[in-house]
Amino acid sequence: MSTTRKVAIGLGIAGGALLAAWLLTGSRKKKTKEFLTRTAADLSKSFQKKAKFPEDTDVHYV
């Protein structure tokens, strides 16, 4: 990998770490935790949806 790519990846990781640290400090900590909990619950519900197949009790012969 080139040096530029390594620097860009490093800055991206460092920026993400700074954002996470900022969101989890002070009064934002409670709001961030509530948001993440609510979002995780919504995602788990969407993945747990069962496929609904119409029940066709009549047999059709061709």
C-alpha positions as a printed Julia matrix, in Angstrom:
62×3 Matrix{Float64}:
   0.0     0.0     0.0
   1.16    3.48   -0.68
   1.96    5.95    2.07
  -0.95    8.18    1.09
  -3.41    5.32    1.49
  -1.98    4.42    4.9
  -2.26    8.03    6.07
  -5.85    8.27    4.81
  -6.84    5.05    6.61
  -5.12    6.22    9.79
  -6.93    9.56    9.7
 -10.24    7.81    9.15
  -9.72    5.52   12.13
  -8.53    8.4    14.32
 -11.52   10.51   13.29
 -13.91    7.7    14.14
 -12.28    7.25   17.54
 -12.55   10.97   18.26
 -16.21   11.01   17.24
 -16.97    8.01   19.47
 -15.13    9.63   22.39
 -17.05   12.89   21.9
 -20.41   11.12   21.69
 -19.76    9.11   24.84
 -18.74   12.0    27.09
 -20.81   14.43   29.12
 -24.55   14.8    28.63
 -24.38   13.2    25.16
 -23.58    9.8    26.7
 -27.17    9.04   27.78
 -28.67   10.24   24.5
 -26.16    8.26   22.45
 -26.82    5.06   24.4
 -30.59    5.46   24.02
 -30.23    6.07   20.3
 -27.99    3.03   19.8
 -30.31    0.82   21.86
 -33.38    1.96   19.91
 -31.62    1.5    16.56
 -30.36   -1.97   17.49
 -33.86   -3.01   18.53
 -35.31   -1.76   15.23
 -32.65   -3.61   13.26
 -33.2    -6.85   15.14
 -36.95   -6.62   14.46
 -36.37   -6.13   10.75
 -34.09   -9.19   10.57
 -36.55  -11.35   12.48
 -39.44  -10.84   10.08
 -40.66  -14.16    8.87
 -41.53  -14.68    5.25
 -45.27  -14.93    4.84
 -46.35  -17.46    2.31
 -49.98  -17.46    1.33
 -51.68  -20.64    2.4
 -53.23  -22.18   -0.65
 -55.36  -25.03    0.6
 -56.91  -25.69   -2.79
 -55.01  -28.04   -5.04
 -54.93  -27.0    -8.68
 -54.38  -29.69  -11.26
 -53.3   -28.86  -14.75
